[in-house]
Amino acid sequence: MIKVVKFGGSSLASAEQFKKVGDIIRADESRKYVVPSAPGKRFSEDIKVTDMLYDCYNTALEGKKFSDKLSKIKARYNEIIKGLGLSLSLEEEFKVIEKKFAEGAGSDYAASRGEFLNGKIMANYLGYEFIDAAEVIFFNEEGEFLADKTNVLLAKRLKDVERAVIPGFYGAKESGAVKTFSRGGSDITGSIVAKAVRADLYENWTDVSGFLVADPRIIDKPEVITTITYKELRELSYMGATVLHEDAIFPVRKEGIPINIRNTNAPEDEGTMIVESTCRQPKFTITGIAGKKGFVAVNIEKDMMNSEIGFGRKVLEAFEKHDISFEHVPSGIDTMTVFVQQSEFEGKEQAVLSEIHRLSQPDSIDLESDLALIAVVGRGMKACRGTAGRIFSALAHANINVKMIDQGSSELNIIIGVSNQDFDAAIKAIYDIFVLVQI
């Protein structure tokens, strides 16, 4: 069995955390390929190393003295090295970094050094081979990830390497210039490595014991989701549930490789399994609840609009012309509502409304602002009658007015619109009716 294991920044923030990671890796012989992030925060007021690197590089870019800031970064790594009792020295690496910063090597190069240096320490600590991600993860000169080239060359490079550490978050363009993924991109690297070695499992270790049914900032100690499908995860991630980088799904999904979200600080917890499909029945009717605030509803009315060919396209064209994407478009016989981000819309509202009038000649347009959208997601809803009714009942009991409800044809999710001020109460009401009250 082959497992690829990725560890997040909080899992590698200190020597103490490194030791936990080492114990986890050594406890399972199948954990052969390790993808580390840069050191995260050691305590709440601490600064992530990646942010320290950005700050240091920006200082260098301004032509100011940056040696003190670089020394603080060096101290973070030396603290970890000393705590692990290693004889490793990163002096030569820091000399190169200092030179590159002075030459203006780019912010991507600067940010990537966090993972690069942590990878050096991890490889030395484990006795694994270190493979620089810049040699095996490829982008074109426009910064687009070259998936096929990477998969072929990475698989070839790892074919005869039994155990290796490959830093997360970055690769290189064809010119050799370092290119990073977006923040949190170490998740993507782990997925890419898992695909290349045809792993049996991709373990993603972080500081939570898997995905939770609801936001713990709203619900006290919410239940953990034991198994979730890729489709369910996509729906929840889109609505704000963020434990895994969204793009990390695609490489392993194509290969049918499951992802296991685990907790470095509680390795005995089974965490959440993310799979293509499963015959396992979910513990509850719903799998999860997630949502976002800050939407505005643009309500458009016109008699017989449903019989007017192209009406919807004309309305959406008005938003497209002003670079505004829509979230949901529920409609009736004579009405159509477009939900958009309020922050994107406010500065352009009159121009958009004028465009809608010009393109589609509606009878009237009405705006309703300060709305929130909540997604109730679950593969179990399809086989359970009355799910929408239970949601309405729970919200009515909590004195919450439902502004909109929309269900996809797959019956995988139900979207509810409420006022921003009712957001937390609505999530609590839905969680209670499906999780705390068992039927």
N, C-alpha and C positions, 0 to 999 in steps of 0.2 A: 504493500500500500504506500502511496506517495501523498504527502500533505504539504501544501504551501502555507506558511504562516506569516501573516502581516501583523505588526505591532504598531499601535498608534503612539503619538507623542507623549501622552500621559503615562503610557506603559514604559517609557524609556527616559523619563525626565530626570532620574537620579540613579546612583549606583544601587540603591536599595531596590528600585523598580527593575533595573537590569538583572539583578539576581533572581527576582521572581520570574522574569522572562526566561532566563537560563534554565531554571528548574522546570518550567513548562515544556521547553523544547527537549530537554534531556529525558523527560518523563515518557516520551513517545518516540521510538526509533523512526517512525514514519514521517516525522516532521523534518524534512530534508532541505527545504529551501525557505530562507527567511528574508522577509522584506521589512526593513525598519523605517520608521519615520524619524524626523528630527526631534530632539528633546523638547517636550512640552513644558507646561507649568508645573513646578514643584509644590506650589501653594497658590491660593487664589490671587494674590497680588503680584505673583511672579510674571515674567515675560517669556514668551516662547522664543526659542533660539531662532526660528525663521524670521520673526519680527525684529529680533536683534540684528540679524544679518541684513535685512532690508534697510534698517536705520543706519547701520554702519556703511553700507554701500552708498546710500544717498548722501551721506556726509562726504564720502570720498569723491562723489560725482560733483559736489559743490566746490571741490578744491580745498576743502578744509582738512585739518588733521583728524585722522580716524583711528590712530593706533590705540588710543585708550579704549575705544568701543570694541575694537578687535580683540584686545587683551581680555576684556570681560567675557567675550565669547569663548576664547581659549581657556579661561578659568573654569567655565562651565564644563567643558569636556575633560579638562585635567582633574576636576573634582570627581567625575565619573570614573576615570581611569584609575585614580588613586583608591577610590572606594572599592573597586573590583580587584585591587592588588595586581594590576598588570604592569609590565615593564614597557609597554607601548609608548612611543613618542609621536606626537603629531606636529612637531616643529617644522619639518620640511613642508608638510601640507599647508600650514599657516603662512609660510614664506611665499608659497605659490599664490595663495589666496590674496595676500597683501599686495603682491605685484599685479595680479589680475584686477583687483579693485582699483588700484591707482591708474591702470590702463583703461578703465571703463569697460569691463568685460560684459556688462549687462546685468539687469536685475534678476533674470532667470538664473544666470550663473551664480549670483550671490545667494539667492534663496536655496538653490540646490545643494549648497555646501553643508547645510544642516543634516540632510540625509546621508550625504557622502561621508562625512566625518563619523556619524553615528554607525554607519555601515562598517567602517574601518575598525571601530571599537568592538562591534558585535562579532565580526569575523575573528578577531584576535581572541576574544573572550570564549567563543565556542570552539575555536580551532577549525572553522569552516573556511573555504576558499572565498575570497572577496572578488566580486565581479562588478566593475563600474557600470552603472546603468547607461552611461553615455556610449558604451561600446555595444549595447544590445537592444536599446529602445530607440526607435528611429522616427524622425519627423521630416517632412519636406521643408523646403525653404520658406514656405508660407505659414509654417507652424502646424500643419495638419498631421495628425498621427498616422504613420504608415503601418497599419495593422498586419498586412500579409508579409511584408519584408521583415518586420520585427519577429513575427511568429516563426518564420523559417530560420532566421539567423540565431535567434535566441534558443530555439530547440536544438540547433546544431551545436551551439556553444555549451549547452548544459547536458548534452547527450552522455558524455563521459565524466561528468562532475557529479559525484554522489551527494555532496552536501555543499551548499553555497549561500552566501549573503549577497543579495542584490538590493541596493538602496532604492527606496521608493521615490515617487514624485517627479522624476526627471528622466530625460534621454538626451538625444542630440540630433541636430539637423544634419543634412548630408555634408554641409560645410564644416561640421565639427563643433559648431556653436551649441552650447547647452540650451535646451528648451524644457520648460516645466509644464506639467499638467496644471489645472486650476487647483486652488487650495484644497487639501484633502486628497490630492491625487495619488498618494501612496496606496490607497485602496485599489486604484486602477492598475498600478504596477503589479500588485499581488495577483490580480485577476489575469493579467497578461502572462505572468510567469506560470500560473496554474494551467492556463491553456497550452502554453508551449511544452510543458513537461507532461501534459495529459494527467494531471493530478486526480486523485480520487476525491479529494476534499480541499477546499480553500477555507482555512480558518482565519478569521479577521478578529484580532484581539484588541479590545478597547477598554474603557472604564465603566461599561454597563453590561449587565448580563443579558444582552440581546435586545430585541425590539420590544417596546412596551405597548400595551393596548391603547394607552392614552398618554398625553404629556404629563410627566411627574410634577411639573410646576403647577398643574391644575388639579390633578388627581393624586391623592396621597397613596403612595405605594401601589401603583397600578400593576395589574397582572402582566406577566411576561408572555409574549407570543412564542409558543414552542415551535410551530412550523408555519411558514408563510410562503406563498408562491410568488414568482417574479412579477406576475400581473398585479397582485395585491400590493406588493412592495412599491411598484411604480405609482400606483394610485396614492398611497400614503406619502411617499417621498415628494410627489408633486405638490401635495397640500402641506408640506412643511416638516414631515417626520424625517429627521436627518441623523442617522447613525452610520450610514454607509454612503460613500460618494455614488451618485446615481449612475455615472458612466462605468462603474466597476462591475455592473451586472452583465453587460453585453458580451465580453470575451468568454466568460465561463458559461453563460446561458447557451451559446452556440454549441458548446461541447457537452452540455448536460452535467456540468460539474456543480455540485451543491456548495453553498457558502454557509459557514457556521460562525455566527457572531458570538464571541466569548468575552468573558471578563477576566483580565489579568489579575485583578485583586480578589477574584473569587473563582479560581480555575475549576472548582468542583461543580459549579453551575453548568448545566448543559447548554444554556444560551438558546439562540434562535437558529433554526435551520431554514435556509432560503432555497427553495427547490423549483424546478420547472412545473411539476404537477405532483399531486399526492392523493392517495385514497384515504389518508388519515382524516377523520372528522375533526373539525376544530372544536376546542373546548367550549367555546361560546358560539352563538349564532353569527356574531360579528368577529372579524379578525382584529380590526383596529379602528381608531378614530383620530383624525387629524384635521387641522383647519388653519386658515389664515384670515387676518383682519384687513381692513382698508380697501374695500371695494365700493364701487358706485354702480348702480343699476340704471341703464338708459332704457326707459320704457317707451316703445314706439307703437302708436296706434294708427290703423288705417282700415277702413271698411273693405272687406273682401281681399285683404292682402294675401290670403292663402291661395287665391286663384290667379294672382298676378305673378307670372313667370319672371324669375330673376330678382324678386323683391329683396330677399335675404342677402343675395350677393351684393346688391347695390348698397345696402345698409353697411355691410362689413367692409366694403370698399372705402367708405368714408373713414373708418378707423385705420385701415391699411395706409391710406394716403398720408396719415399723420403719425405713422409708426407706432400705433397702439395695438397691442395684441389683446384678444378677448379671452376670457376664462370659460364662460358658459353662455349659451344662447337658448334659453327656454322660450317656447312660443305657443300661441293659441291661434284661433281662427282669424281674429282681427288684431292681435297683439304680438309683439316680439320684444324681448328684453335682452340686452347685451350687458353682461357683467365684465367690467374692466377694473384694473388697478387704479384707485383714486389718485395716487401720487403721479401716475403717468397722464391721467386724463385732465386734471384740474387746470393746468396751464394751457390746455388746447381745447377746452370744452366748447367755447363758442364757435371756433373754427370747425370742429367736428359736427356740431349741431347744424351749422349752416350747410355743410357738405351733405349731411343726411337729407335735409330739406331739398337741396338742389338735385340730388340723385334719385330720391325715391318719393318725394312729395307726400309725406305722411300727413294724417289729419292732426296729430298732436305728438309732442315729445315731452316726457316728464322724467326728471332725475331724482333718484333717491340715493343719498350718500351714507357714509359711515356704516357699511355693511360688512359682515363676515361670512365666509363660506366654510362649511364643515363637511368633510367626507366621512361617511360611514361605510367601511369596506369589509367585505367578507365573502369567501366562496361558499359559506354555509347559508347565506341569505337566499340563494336560488331555490334551495329545497325546503325553506321554512316559510310558511304562510304568515301574512300579517306583520311583516317586518316594518314596513312603512307606517302601519297603524300604530305599532308600539312606539315608534319614534314620535309621531304626532301626539300620542297620549302622554308620553313622558314630558314633552315640551309644554303641552297645555297644562299639565299638573304643576309645572314649574313657572307658570304664567309667562311663558316666552312666546312671542308672536313669530310665526314662520313667514318669512318674506318670499321664499321660493323653495321648491323641492323639485329635483330632477334625478331621474334614474336612467342609467345606461341600459342598452338592450341586452348586455351580457348579464345583467342583474348582479354584477360584482360590487357595485357601489351606488350609494344614494347621496346626492349633494343637497345640503340644506342651507338656505340663506337666512341669517338672523342679524339683528343689530349688533354693532361692535360691543356695546355695553352688555349684551346678553351672551357673549361668546363663551366665557368660562362656565356660566350657569348651564348653558345648553350642552356643553361637553359632559359636565357632571351628570346631568339628567339622562343623557343617552348612555353613558357608562353604567350608571346605576341600574337602568332598566334591563340592560343586556348582560351585565357581569355580576352585579350584586343580587339581582332578583332572578332566580332561575325558575323557568317554567317547565 
